[in-house]
Amino acid sequence: MKVRNPRTGEYDYELTVDAPEVVGKKAKEIRLAQKSWREYTIDQRVAVLRKWLESFTEYQNEIAEQLAIDTARKKISQVETKGIIGLMQAWSYRAPQLYNPPAERPSASAATVQIGQQWVPYGLVGVISPWNFPLLLALIDTIPALLAGSGVLLKPSEVTPRFMDGLEKSITAVPELAAVLKLVRGGADAGKAVVNNADAICFTGSVPTGKKIGVACAERFIPAFLELGGKDPAIVLEDADLEISTDAILRSCVGATGQACQSLERIYVSDKIYDDFVAMLVEKAKAVTLTTNPESGQMGPLIFDKQAEKIQVHIDDAVAKGAKILAGGKVENRNGGLWCEPTVIVNVDHTMDVMTEETFGPLIPVMKFDDLEEALGLANDSEFGLSASVFSTDKEKAMEVASQIEAGAISINDGSLTNTVYDAEKNSFKMSGINGSRMGDAGFLRFFRKKALLYQTAAPLTMAHFEESGT
């Protein structure tokens, strides 16, 4: 499989694809090794993870360099790699605290029965991750699943696969880990093979693909932990600080070139401050610099050429329906890379794709509202419910507004805080996902099934208990 370089547009990397039978073979190998892995104590598994942390640190620079080619983002790739080290350290500390199956106890409903409980990890967890944050979203589910005692079959996106070379080196350096964690290379067929061989699936990606995976998992009666798309709104109240709100919204909308599920994608501003807000936002958007020189600048090219096409479609649709572009406004090919400057769009409404469909690019559509009821109605007028933002200098008012937004995490006086705050459990609403949260303690606990051991201490009931003539 040929892989495109997002900075040059050249197909300069070849990905050797794992056929379905190869994926099946890897799954069988993991299952054999997992029988021993699950018998490890939590502290023993933490010890193996710490070995991986050492080897990952050894290959950290190589992985970051590969990520930088995959995504055309140097600094973010370094931050992403360091973030994995932080995740390993955090789960090494937190998982042993959380692993605490209840002690044996008498039943409250059957006096002669003693209850013992076991936490049984899923034997094989399949992780299928997207292209926008290739390393982070590959390992954010993998690490806690391993610590729970599961084996993991991991298939990162075929759009950004180079980092797997360095990552696999770090895994191979720890034989106990390599036995229960194996990488799968390839596209949709490889992903289907992962679903067909796993006991539970963690998928991060688009709603259409998530639906297909959810159906496949339902047919196999296995759980699907789905973290899907977003169309995150921001509500800017009339008492909001303009400097803070424009800074945060711009960063959330166009940071990582807008290629993040928790990026803000539609902005609702009180009509009382709308003009001032837009003027300040446009000025700041025009000041953003591009990394046409990889060693400088703030915003890189678009990673995925198919996504770039969708971004241009959203711009064109908005303009055709009466929207006005105040900054940016076009996807351009520069030396093979696809670039889109921060694009501020006004005169927008909910008939436009840019206000209703996930864009996944550096577009900032801004719409005014008259009162809070209208703002909440607009914010909740979406099939998505991943996250959102509220801006106000009145904390009580901001919290009240946030409580009425139909989304899983609300940032207040900031945007996209879920990309740095991992210890707050939150669920996706609506089409943005389903099942246990990867954030907070649930990120570890969701990989266990609860087994009850019911020990009868007295003589069991006999069939005489059902005698109809009895009293």
N, C-alpha and C positions, 0 to 999 in steps of 0.2 A: 504494500500500500504506500503510495507516494504521499508525502506530507509537505504542506506549504509553509514557507517561512513568512510570517506576517509582515516583516519589515521590508523584504525584497520582493515578495510575491513568487519567488522561485520554489520549485518542489525539490528541495535539497536534502531530504532525509527519507529513508525507506524503513517502513515498519513491517516486520515479519509477523503475519497474522496467525493467531492460533485457531486452527480448525476446531469445530465442535467436539470432535473425538479427543483432541488434545486437552481441551478444557475439562472434559469428562475424566480424563486420566489424572489431571492435576487435582480434581475434586476427590477422587478415590484416594490419592496419596495423602491429602489433607485429612480425610476422615480417619484413616488408619493412625496417623500421628496424633490426631485430636483426642483419641481414647486415653493416651497418656497425659496430654496437655491439660485435660479437664481434671485429672487427678492431682495436678500440682496444687499446692496451697496458693492463695492469692499472693503471699509474699514471694513464693518461688517464681510466679509469673512476673511479678514486679522486677525481680532480679534479672530475668531474661530481658525485660523491656529496657532496663538500665544498660545492659550490654548493647542493645540496639541503639540506645541513645549515644553511646560512645562511638559506635561505628557510623551512625548517621552524622555525628559531628565531624568525624574524619572525612566523610564525603560531602560535607555541607557545601563547600565552595563549588564543587563539580556539579552538584544538583542545582544550585542557584544559577550557575552559568547556563545549564541546559534549559532551565525554566525561563531564563531571560531570552533565549532564542525562541522558545515555544510561544511566549506571550509578548515579546518585544518590550518588556518592562524590566529594567535592571534593578531599581531600588525596591519595587514591590516584590520582586522575586527573592531578594535578600531578606526582606521582612517576612515573607511567606515561609521561607526556610527556617528562620529563627523562631517563627511562631510554632512550628512543629516541635522544636526542642522544648518550647514552653508547654505545649500540650502533653508531651511525654512526661515532663516533670510534674505537671499538675495532676495527671491521672495516676502517676506512681504514688503520689501523696494521698489522693482522695479515694481511690478505689478500695484500698484496704480498710478505710474507715466505713465505707458503704457496705462492704460485704459482711453481712451480719444476719444469717438465717436465724429465725426465732428458736429459742430453746424449747425442748419438749415441755408440754403443758397438758393439764387435763382439759377435756372438752367442756365448754359451758352448756352444751345442749345434750350431751350424752355422758352422764357422770362416770361410767365405767371405762370410757375410752380415753387413751392418751394420744395426743397429737404431736407428731414430729414433722418437721418441714425441711425440704431440700430446695435449693435453688439450682436448677438444671440449665446450663447454657445451651443455646442452639449449637448443634454440632458444626454446621458450616454456614457462615454468613457470607452472602455475596454483596460486594460493594461496587456500585457502578457510578462513576463520578464524571463531572463535566469538564469543559475546556477552559473556563474563565479563571479559576484558581486551581490549577491542576493538582498541585501537591496537597494543599490544605484540605480540599474537599475529597481527596482520596483517603486521607488518613484521619480525618475528624471522626469518622465512624469506625475505622479499622482499629485504632488504638484501644478504645474502651471495649470493643468486641473481643479482642485478643485477651485483655485482662480479665474479662468475664469467663474465659475458658473456651471460647469458640475458636475454630479455625476460620480463616478468611481467604476468599477468592476475590481478588481486587482487579477490576477492569477500569482503568482510567480512559479518558476520551482519546480517540484516534486522531483528533484535531491537534492536540498538544501532547505528544507521547515521548518526547526526547528525554524528559526527566526520569523516565522509568529506568534508563540505563544506570544512572548513578544510584537511584533508589534501590535497585535490585542488588547492586554491589553491597550496599549497607545491610541488606537483609541476609544475603548469602554469608556474610561474615559472622552471623550468629546462627549456627546449625539448628538449635532448638526452635528458633523463630522461623527459619526457612522451611522447616517441616510443616508448619501450620499456616504460613502466609505465602501465597503464590500470586504472581502477577499474571494477568491475562491481557494479551495484546490483540487489538482488532476493533471492528466496528459493530454494527447491529447484530450480525450473526454470532459474534463472540459474546455479546451481551445476552442474547437469548440463551446461549449455552450456560452462562452463569446462572440465570434465573432457573433453568431446568435442572440444575445440579445442587442448588442451595436449599437450606432449611429456612432462611429468612433473607430478605433483600433490603439493602439500604441504597436508595437511588436519589441522586440530586440532578435535576435537569428540567426539561420543558414539560408543560402540562400534557401535550399529546403523547409524548413518550412515556410519561408517568402513568397515564391512563392504560396504555398497553401493558406496562409492567404490572400494574395493579390487577388487571384482568387475568394475566398469566399466573400471578401469585394466588389469586382467588381460586382459580381452577385447580391449583396444586394444594390449596388449603395451607399456605404458608404466609406469614405476615410480611407486609411491605411497608417499610418506613420511607415515606415519600416526602422529599423537600423539593417543591416545584417552583414555578415562576411567580413573579410578583409584578404589581403595577402600583408601587408604593406612593401614597399621597402625602403631601405636607399641607397642613393648615396653618396659615400665618395670620394671627389675630391682630386687631388694630393696635394693640399695645405692645406688639413685638419689637424687639430691638432690631433695627434694620441691618446694622453691621453684622450682628451675630447670625441673623436668619439668612442673609444673602451669602455670607461666608460658608455656613454649614450646608445650605442647599446646593450651592455651586459645587462644593467638594463632594457631596453625596451623589449628585447627578453625573458628574464628569470624572471623578476620581476613578482610576482604573478604566478610563475611557467609557464609563457608564456600564461596563460589562460585569455587573454584579447583581445578584437577584434582589439584594436589599437596597439597591440604588433608588433614590427618589425619582419618580418618573412623571408625576403630575403635581402641580403646585397651585394651591387655592389661596388667594390673598384677599384680605379685607379691602373693599373698595375705598376705604378711607386712607389707606396707605399704598394703594396699588401703584400709582404712578411713580412715587418715590422708590418703592421697592424695585420696580422694573428697571428704572433708570440706573440704580446702583448695581443691580444684577448684571445688566448688559455691560456696564463699564468693567466689572470684574471678569465677566466671561471673555471679553475681548482681550484681556490682559493675560489669559492663560497661554503658556508657551508650549509648543509641540516638541517632541523629542526626535525631530528629523535628524539631529545629531544625537546618537544614542547616549552620549556622555552628558547631555544637558537637556533641560526642558522638563515640563511637568506632566504632559499627557501623550501617550503613545498612540500607535496606529490601532486599527480594529484587527482583532485576532482572526476572526472567521469570515471568509469572503461571503458566505451565504447570509450571515447576519448583517453584513454591510449592505447587501441588497435590500434587506427588510427595512433597515434604517432609512434608506433613500425613499422607499415606498411610503413610509410613514410621513416623511417630510413632504413629498409630492402630494399625498392625499390631503394633508392639512392645508397646504397652499391652494389646492384646487377647490377646497370648501370654504375659503375666505380667510385663512390664517395669514399672519404677517411674520416674516423672519426679521428679527432685530440684530442677530449675531449669528455667524456661521451659516449653516443651511445647505451644505452640499457634501456628499461623500466624494473624495477626490483620490485619484491614483497618482501617487508621487513616488517615482522610481520603483514602482512595483507594489509598494505598500498602499493600503487603503486608509485614508485619513478623514476624519470629520471633526472640524473645530467645534467647540462648545456652541450649541445652537439654541438660542432663546426664541421661543415662538409664542406669540400673543394672538388675541382674537380667536381662541380655540374653544371648542365645546365638545360634548360627548358624542357627536356624530362622527368625530374624527378618530382614526385608528390610533393616533398618537396619545389619545386620552383614554383609550379602552383596551388596547392590546399591548402586551409586553414588547418594549422596543429594544432594550439591552444595548443602549448606545448613549452618547453624550448629548441627548436632547432635553431641553428644559421648557416644557409647555406651561404657560402661566395663565390662570383664569381667575377673574375677580368674583367675589361673592358679596351679597348685601348683608346677610345676617348669619348667625351661627347655625341655625337650622338648615339653611341652604348649604353651608359649607359641609356639614356632616352628611347631608343627603348626597352631595357630590362625591365626597370621600368614600362613602359606602356603596356607591353605584358602580360596583365592579365584581367580576367573578373571582378576583384575587383577594387574598387577605393575609399576606406575609408579614409586612411591617408597615410603619407609617411614622410621621413626625408631627409635632405640634410646637408652635413658637408663640410664647407669651411671657411677659415679665411678671405675670401673676401666677404663681405656682399652683394655687388652688384651682384657678380657672383652667389652667393647662391640663391638670390632672383630670378634671371633670370632662373636658373635651376628649382627652385620650381614652377615658373609660368608655366612651360611646363609639369609638372607631372599631370597626369589625376587622381586626388584624391581630396577629400573635404577639407583636412587640412594638411598642410605641416609644420612639426617642423624643425627649422633650428638650427644646432649645439646642438640638443637634440632629444629625441625620445618620442613619445606618450604624447605630451603636452596636448592633448585634455582630458586627465584624470584629469587635474588640472585647465585648462582654460575653463570655462563654458560660458564666456560672448562674445565669438567670434562666430557669426553665420556661419555655414558651412553645406553644403549638401553632401550627399553621392553620389559618381559617380558610373556609371555602375551597377553591380549586388550587390553593397554594400548597396543599400537602395533607397528609393524614398519618395518624399513629404517633407513637411516643417521640418526645422531643430529643434531639441530639444535644441540646443545651442543658446545663445544670446536672443534677444527680441522675436524672432520667437517662442521660446519655450513656450511662453505664448500666443502670438497673433494667433497661428495656431488653437487654440481651439474655435475661433469665426467664424461664418458665418456673412456676411454683408447683412443687409436688408435695402432697400431704401424705404422711404415713400414719395410718389410723390403727392403733394397737388396742385390741380389746382385752381388758384385764379380768373380765368375768366370763361366765359361760354365755355363748351366743344364743340368741333367740332361736327357737325351733319352729317347725311348721305348726305346732299347736297354737302358736300366737295368732294364727289366721283362722282358727276354728270359729265358724259362724255361730255355733250354739253356745259358745263361751260368753262370759260376762265381762 
